[in-house]
């Protein structure tokens, strides 16, 4: 399946070919992104790490900023 991911911290969008049944956690692992440092939205809605991805999904991977 083919998805599109916009990686906020790199300001780039890239198409990615993934196996059917891939989930958000697997995508982040493949991209080398620590899941606790980002929020992922699919087609404008926040998704969890175990959510399955679908052919044609458009994802935004946004960095989380925190301070104290």
N, C-alpha and C positions, 0 to 999 in steps of 0.2 A: 504494500500500500504506500501511497505517497502523501506526505503531509508537508505543510509549510510552517517553519518556526522562525519567529522574530525574536532575536536575542537582544534584549534591551541594553545590557552593559557593553555589548560589542557594536551596537547600532547596525546590525546586519540581519538580513532575512535570508534563510537558506531552505531549499527543498530537501527533504530527507525521505529516503526509502526505508521502510520498516516492515518487519514481519507482521502478518495478521495476528491480532491478539496482543500486540505491544501495548504497554501502559506508560503512564507519565514517568514513573520511576525508572523504567528501562530507557526511556528517551533521555532523561537527565544523566543517567549513568553513561550512556553512549556518547553524550556530549561532554562528559567530564565535569558536570556541574553538580555541586553539593546541593541537595534538595532543601536544606534548611536555610539556604541563602536566597531563595527565589520563591516567587508565586507564579503559577502557571494558569493562564486563561485559555480556554478553547472557545473560539467563535464568540468572544466577549464575556464568557462566564468562567469564574474560577473553578478549577478542577483539582481533585486530590491525587496523590501519588499512585493510588491503585486503580484510578479510572482508566478504562480501556480507550485507546485511540482508534479513530476510524479514517478510512480513506478520504482524502480531501480536507481533513481538519486543518484549520489555521490556528496556530498556537502563538501566544505571546509569553515569553519567559522574562519576567520582570524582577530585578534585584530588589531585595528587601534592605531597607536602610533603618538602622536603629541606633539609639544613643542613650546616654544616661545622664 
